[in-house]
Amino acid sequence: MATRADDKITMSLKSCQKKLNDFYQISETDLPEIIYLNSRKEIDECWGKKTEAWLSAWVKNNKIHILSPANYANESSHKNIKHFWQTLHHEYAHLYFKKITGTNKPKWLNEGLACFLAGQIKKNPPTDSMMRVFDYFEHADKEIYVLGYFWTKLLLDNFGKEKMLRLIRSLRKNITEKQFARQFKKIYQIPYSLVSFSGLVK
């Protein structure tokens, strides 16, 4: 494992930092610490279990843990090195979300926003699974990225960034889904419900 980013990674992080500062309208200057992992075995040891091949990075204790770029394609299911840079930015976006909100919930919004800000464009989910977004307030699996991206982008496109920022700034540590629903309705003037979300995609 190593913790010092090389020049190219530092430049990439600075570029991402500027984008995140612009989006969140804040002025962060410190770059995150990066923990590089060299193999799937090291990832498995960190998690204490056999991990799926798509898992290549995560945030823990305000640090980004990620497969090293030299081993990224060989030790994950992501065969395009472009995915390394997108994943690095994705995890950096999580650090911003956690610092601003004190939480990682709702997880669909956290993941969706990280995908959006990292330029990880996702195809629209099948119509019959779109409303499963309500399953992902605390739960997360591989499907959360597509659903989270879809609904985050839809809210940004339909209602604008300012409302999104108001919603994010209203989040607090240990927020419940019921509390989130109240904040959502207050800001967006629609209920956080299957019926109102269904109306947004008609």
LINSULTA-V241893 format. One line per field, one symbol per residue. phi: phi as a letter, one per 20 degrees, with the letter a starting at -180 (. if undefined). A space follows every 50 residues. Layout:
BEGIN
phi = ???
END
This chain:
BEGIN
phi = .ccdffffffffffffgffffffelccfcfefeddeddbffffgffemaf dffffcaadblmcedbgfgfdgffdbeeedfgfgfffgfgffffffgfff dnbddffffgfffffffemefdfffggfdgffgfedfdebbffffffffg fffffffecnfffffffffefbgmfeffffffffffeemcfebgffffff de
END
